[in-house]
Amino acid sequence: MEKIDSYAFKNLIKNAGIAFMGIPVKESMNYMPYGVKIRDSLYTKAINLLNNSGYQKVMLSDLVDPDSLTEIDKVSKVSSGYMRVEKKNLMIAAGHEINAYIYIKELLKHGYQYSDLPVKIYNFGPVYRTNKNTKFPFNLGERKSFLECYSVFKTEENAEKELEFATNWNRMIIKELLHIPSVEVLRPPSTNKKISKRTICIDSITPLNETVITGMTYFHDDIFTKSVNLKYKDQAEKRNKIAYSIHFGLSENIFFSYLLNSCDGKNLRLYSFIAPIQVNVLNALNDEAHDNKIDNLNNMLKENNIRYITEKITRKKINSKIATNTLQGIPVTILLKKEHSDIEIYSISNGIQEFITTTNDMNTLLVTILNIIGNLLDKNDKIIREDMELREKESIVECNNLNELDEIVRNGKIAKIHLKNTEESVHIVESYLTGGEVLGFGLKKEYGHDIVTHEDVDTIAFVSRRS
């Protein structure tokens, strides 16, 4: 797959009608209508999985109530002073965590209908982030929208069980649906948020020689619930007990990680299932006598639940329109133009234009055209998926020598090493790097020799630059 730098990607996103990034408002990102449709298509799939698992949508303010300053200070004390924030918008530090747990506390306190543990909620909204010195084009210090999910339980065991659902939910969207090249890691204590007892991240691999956190799952245990005094009534023991919680979700990093990895350097490429327009029919026949045939084609596409648009264009605009469709990642374009008394039919997909047939009665070929479109949509998705899988395979390099580690990371690769899961081991490895960090440890056992001590171990770690 082609490399692309951050500046070129920003221009591509703008020219394709996705979003303005960083302009016209300083440090902001503004979606255009086409970009909103793609993003909403992706998030709809993620939200449907939440709805089917008992999560309910809520609206949390993107501005923190000043009264919650005292709550975040309590969290700071519980988590060894990690996030002591004074007179600042707490979203910078903690997303919606404080608001979410106070919200759940109020639900339980006032006895709203269906408000008994467990409570499962999600919020899709903006969070303010501070500026970051990074090549990843979306981290501009702007408002970034997060799909954040919170669930609170009576027991630690139940919270741990939900953690498994949350991890699988992230995995399903990032790995099984989008096939984004990535690694899944348990973050080491040295880089883990102190507000989390355990953090599992999926880091997307990008063509910018950096990884970026795309999906995250935090086991908060009782850290936040204790700070806001979120309790439930234990009927057996006749006393109030602190609840347990987890927090997970996706940021719009997933959207841009997908676009970065699927583009060919000059054009976007969209899976057919998230493309707002799956098929663009270009009618260059310039003859109203054929309009009924075009209507029949449109009806056939509609009956088969294919998202399409049909446009009448002049012959001189064919090339520019095809170029625009390719730029925007529209999976399939069908071109109809007239040569003498016959209709010539072409397909354009993944930058390749192919001649289908010549006919003087298009209605006899409607089923053939539909089958060709279906095959091209499947082929489009398969090509993108295989390219994603190839990038992941080529980006992860096994390393058993500390002296080779820095070069691998500086070349934009992810080093896979055997390493003990200790803070000391992490610090030793990172001391060999001029840039980069230990992303975390693999979730499965793999036996080999520790890169530091050369002892036999069953743990692996991944090392790279992280945005």
Secondary structure, 3 states (H helix, E strand, C coil): CCCCCHHHHHHHHHHCCCEEECCCCCCCEEECHHHHHHHHHHHHHHHHHHHCCCCEECCCCCCCCHHHHHHHHHHHHHCCCCCCCCCCCCHHHHCCHHHHHHHHHHHHHHCCCCCCCCEEEEEEEEEECCCCCCCCCCCCCCEEEEEEEEEEECCHHHHHHHHHHHHHHHHHHHHHHCCCCEEEEECCCCCCCCCCCEEEEEEEECCCCCEEEEEEEEEEECHHHHHCCCEEEECCCCEEEECEEEEEEEECHHHHHHHHHHCCCCCCCCCCCCCCCCEEEEEECCCHHHHHHHHHHHHHHHHCCCCEEEEECCHHHHHHHHHHHHHHCCCEEEEEEEECCEEEEEEEECCEEEEEEEECCHHHHHHHHHHHHHHHHHHHHHHHHHHHHHHHHHHEEECCCHHHHHHHHHCCCEEEEECCCCHHHHHHHHCCCCCCEEEEECCCCCCEECCCCCCEECCEEEEECEC
